[in-house]
Amino acid sequence: MASDDALRVSVLSEALPYIQRFAGRRIVVKYGGAAMVHAELREAVFRDLALLTSVGVQPVVVHGGGPEINTWLKRLDIPAEFRDGLRVTDPDTMDVVEMVLVGRVNKQIVNGLNKLGARAVGLSGSDGVLVEARPWGDGSHGLVGDVARVNPEVLEPLLEKGYVPVISSVAATRAGVAHNINADTVAGELAAALEAEKLILLTDTPGILQDRDNPESLIHQLRLSEARQLIEDGIVAGGMTPKTECCIRALAQGVAAAHILDGRVPHALLLEVFTDAGIGTMVMGRG
């Protein structure tokens, strides 16, 4: 028992300088993957976010919800189609996306955080024109959107009063047409607009790997120029490419650091933010 107590004290002592450094700073967390699906991991993320708020950090949560969308499309007998890794989104599919992300998944996250005293507020990109959408690419994927601009003023009063904004990645065009936007993209653009200290992407991989087939080849730290080079060299490829590009765009717009974490590890957020070693890949904005 005494050794357990000593370990807890040691952990708190190690965390102290990080708590002092990040108090009052903003951290944007893209929440998704296994950490959203499995109850134990979901609860760990909620506890991490609640702890961050209790020590003065200002987290902003951005989420998608692909598996839940697929479940409801299947229930409603609406076929799911993917092209180039993106969900082709016709009007019927968009109705389900909006219903699930804004009305269901968002409120599950809000309720989970509120239960722990974190005072969460649920929003979509459409609320207060927080995010203005534009069609992605040539529009051939239907109502798939990209971020045209961000209005961070919507979030300022909430953050100043200690609330946790929880934002679903649905936003409307200037003409008022709802679009489904990749949650990583929304998180990156929000982090830049809010001048966040960190952008954190919770994924189902350990981070950026030197060898994609070897989890032990995790790259713990990268400079911005090195991240670009890894994409150019093909070391970063497949699904990791858009995540790394999202980090690069956020860093190029002034975010201090971006992290790609394994959300399958309980308390991954706290391990990365409040410990010396960290557990994922951190891309730094200088260099």
Disulfide bonds with the S-S distance in Angstrom:
none
